[in-house]
Structures are given as structure tokens and as C-alpha cells.
Amino acid sequence: MNKNAESSNNWQSTTGTVIASTVVEEKRPSRNGNQVEYNPLISYEYKSPHGVLLHSEKTTYGGSARKKYQFQAEKVVANYKVGTLVTVYFNPNNPNQSCLVPGRTGDGIALMVIGALIFLAELIFFGFYRLDRYAGLGEFDNRAAEEKAEKISAIPLQSAGKQPDSSLIHEYIVSAKHSPFIKKQLETHLFFGPIYRGTHFGTIVFGFLRSFLGKKSSLFQDEEQIVFIFLLTKIALGGLSTLFVLMAPFLFLMKAPDASADLLLGLIWLPGLEFIPKLTPHQKYITLCRLLLTIPAVYMGINSGNWSW
């Protein structure tokens, strides 16, 4: 799709006239009932090199012109009022094939980003799977955990005081639990602070978060579970924000309308400021500022039309 859309940049151009411009509300069946989409229907006419009058409703060459929100479709229609002269790009080898906006579209970019995320998720999963198999993590194989439990139960009473070998993840969590740096991060965190300090609100939230750990919650003590969820959250947010920042230059090159929003969102949540010792005690204010700055970034993304997918 991207390759074909890129070829439309080399099409010939001519002058055309808009003969119809309206927003059509369309309903598409989905799992949750009918999903409403808004299609900016632009109809225009132009002449081929042989003088034949042609009609088309194709705004962009690749992807769909449908929008998730009505204001997005109305914004497109406002640029193509009836009677307006427009530049029409057509395929010299097939003059019936035309568009008003040549080049790559948001749909193609979205498909590539989604594909990259799926590929990255597969790499992470299979990477941990290999570590589980060859490094003895035992986190993804229930049979390994059961065999380990049987071995522990078979240990003679005289050696019961000896601690069994911990998994690598458990060792990392225990080390992090005793780290003054991690403790400071947890104590002053806007969200994890109440949980770590054991406030009434924090206890309720912690009980809710423990449900996501499932059977793994039995492998860690309460404080270790908090550290585990905290580090997992930091890694996830850090990975996503880094991905947004790294993808932004390519999105700018592709002229994606949401490139600025993606870059801004990535920079806002990129970990760094809260790890500065002087700022760590005040990191709750950093988080509040990030939440406030996220609002205009999300607005920019939705307003670009690319985030409707």
C-alpha cells in the first residue's frame, strides 16, 4: 500500500472542480454493535489528456478516508467546498485513476507501526521463553514450577533451614527491594507511594493490582510484589516512550500528521527527570505535569486523524 501510494507522487496533475462535498455517516457491524464512522465524500470532475470529462470520489490514493469522529470529516469537507478549483493527480497510464492528495497515507503508516509493535512483542516473549528454558527462570513453564515444588517438599527436615535456589527474577527483585534508590523512588511516587507506605487507599489499590500477578503473587512477599509491579510499569512506559521517540523521525519523513503528537507524547513520558536525586523527592509533581501535558498531546493526535485507528 505504501509503495503504490508513493508512486502517486509522480502522477500528472490537472485542474478539476468539486461538484459535491458532504459528510456521510456510515454504520459498520462490530462485536459491540454498530460502529459509526464518518466518510468525507468529495466528488470532483476533471479532463483527461484526450479531453474526456472524468469523475472521481477518491481523495487519497491509499487507505480509507473514513474518520472516527465527525469533526475530523467536517474538517476535510471544509477544504473542498462545491465549485472550488482543485489540483487533481491522475495516473498517466490510467487517467481514471486519480486522487486529490498523493503520497503515503496514515493507514499505511499505522499498519507498519502495528506490525513493528507485534514483531517487538514477539521478540520479547520468545526472548523470555528462551531464558526460561535455558537459564532456569521457570516463569513460563508450570511443569517446571511443579517439579521445583516437589523437590523442595522432598528436602529432609534437617536441611529445611536451607533456602532453595531463587530464580534470577526473584534475586533481582530482592536486590531492588533493599536498594535505597528504589525505596526512595517508591516512597515519593505519586501512584506507588501510597501503596508502598501501606495507606488505606494504597492497600485497596494493591489488592486490585495483585490480581494481575495471578499465581506469581505466591512467589513474592508483599513488598517484593510492589517492587515487581513498579519495575514492570517503569520498563513498559520507558519502552513505549522510547519507541515513540525513535519512530518520530521516520514519521516526520513520511509526513505523518500525528508525528508531532507521537514525539511529544514520547518525550513527556521518557524516564529521566525522576531519577535525578534532587528531583526524586518531588517526582509526584513531575508526574502531575506529565499528566497535564498529555492532554494537549492526545488532543493533537486525535485531531490529526491518524489516531482514529
BELNOR-V252558 format. One record per backbone hydrogen bond with DSSP energy under -0.5 kcal/mol. CO is the residue of the C=O (numbers start at 1). NH is the residue of the N-H. E is the energy in kcal/mol with one decimal. If there is no record, write none. Layout:
CO NH E
CO NH E
This chain:
1 5 -2.4
2 6 -2.3
3 7 -1.4
4 8 -0.8
5 8 -0.8
5 103 -1.0
6 9 -1.5
7 10 -1.7
8 11 -1.3
12 90 -2.6
14 88 -3.2
16 86 -2.4
17 45 -2.2
18 83 -3.0
20 43 -2.6
22 24 -0.5
22 41 -2.4
23 25 -0.5
24 26 -0.5
24 39 -3.1
26 37 -3.1
28 35 -3.8
30 33 -1.5
33 30 -2.1
34 36 -0.5
35 28 -2.9
37 26 -3.1
37 39 -0.5
38 40 -0.7
38 67 -3.0
39 24 -2.6
39 41 -1.1
40 42 -0.8
41 22 -1.9
41 43 -0.6
43 19 -2.6
43 20 -1.7
44 56 -2.2
45 17 -2.2
46 54 -3.7
48 51 -2.5
52 48 -2.6
54 46 -2.3
56 44 -2.4
57 59 -0.7
59 100 -2.0
59 101 -2.7
65 40 -0.6
67 38 -2.9
69 73 -1.3
70 74 -2.6
71 75 -1.7
72 76 -1.4
73 77 -2.3
74 78 -2.1
75 79 -0.6
76 79 -1.1
77 80 -1.7
81 84 -2.1
84 18 -2.2
86 16 -3.3
86 88 -0.6
88 14 -2.2
88 90 -0.5
89 99 -2.1
90 12 -1.5
90 92 -0.6
91 94 -1.1
94 91 -0.7
94 97 -2.5
96 98 -0.8
97 91 -2.7
99 89 -2.7
100 102 -0.5
101 61 -0.9
105 109 -1.6
106 110 -2.8
107 111 -2.3
108 112 -1.8
109 113 -2.5
110 114 -2.7
111 115 -2.4
112 116 -2.3
113 117 -2.4
114 118 -2.4
115 119 -2.4
116 120 -2.4
117 121 -2.5
118 122 -2.2
119 123 -2.2
120 124 -2.4
121 125 -2.5
122 126 -2.8
123 127 -2.0
124 128 -2.2
125 129 -2.2
126 130 -2.2
127 131 -2.1
128 132 -2.6
129 133 -1.8
130 134 -3.1
131 135 -2.3
131 137 -0.9
132 138 -0.7
140 142 -0.6
141 145 -1.6
142 146 -2.4
143 147 -2.7
144 148 -2.2
145 149 -2.1
146 150 -2.2
147 151 -2.1
148 152 -2.1
149 153 -2.3
150 154 -1.2
152 155 -1.4
156 159 -1.2
157 160 -1.7
159 162 -1.8
167 171 -2.2
168 172 -2.3
169 173 -2.4
170 174 -2.4
171 175 -2.3
172 176 -2.4
173 177 -2.2
174 178 -1.3
176 179 -1.1
179 183 -2.4
180 184 -2.2
181 185 -1.9
182 186 -2.5
183 187 -2.6
184 188 -1.6
186 189 -0.8
189 193 -1.2
191 195 -0.6
192 196 -2.9
193 197 -2.5
194 198 -0.6
194 199 -2.1
195 198 -0.6
199 203 -2.5
200 204 -1.7
201 205 -2.3
202 206 -2.6
203 207 -2.0
204 208 -1.5
205 209 -2.4
206 210 -2.3
207 211 -0.6
208 211 -0.7
209 212 -1.4
209 213 -0.5
210 213 -1.0
210 214 -0.9
213 216 -1.7
214 217 -1.3
215 218 -1.4
216 219 -1.5
216 220 -0.5
217 220 -0.7
221 225 -2.4
222 226 -1.9
223 227 -2.0
224 228 -2.5
225 229 -2.6
226 230 -2.4
227 231 -2.7
228 232 -2.3
229 233 -2.3
230 234 -2.4
231 235 -2.5
232 236 -2.2
233 237 -2.8
234 238 -2.6
235 239 -2.6
236 240 -2.4
237 241 -2.6
238 242 -2.2
239 243 -2.1
240 244 -2.4
241 245 -2.2
242 246 -2.6
243 247 -2.3
244 248 -1.4
245 249 -0.6
247 251 -2.1
248 252 -2.4
249 253 -2.0
250 254 -1.9
251 256 -2.9
252 255 -1.1
256 259 -1.6
258 262 -2.4
259 263 -2.4
260 264 -2.5
261 265 -2.5
262 266 -2.2
263 267 -2.4
264 268 -2.2
265 269 -1.7
272 275 -1.2
273 276 -1.5
275 277 -0.5
276 279 -1.6
276 280 -1.8
277 281 -0.6
279 282 -1.3
280 283 -1.8
282 285 -1.2
282 286 -1.0
283 287 -2.4
284 288 -2.0
285 289 -2.2
286 290 -2.2
287 291 -2.3
288 292 -2.2
289 293 -2.5
290 294 -1.6
291 295 -0.8
292 295 -0.6
292 296 -0.7
293 297 -1.3
294 298 -2.9
295 299 -2.3
296 300 -2.5
297 301 -2.0
298 302 -2.7
299 303 -2.7
300 304 -1.4
301 305 -0.6
301 307 -1.0
302 305 -1.1
305 308 -0.7
306 309 -0.9
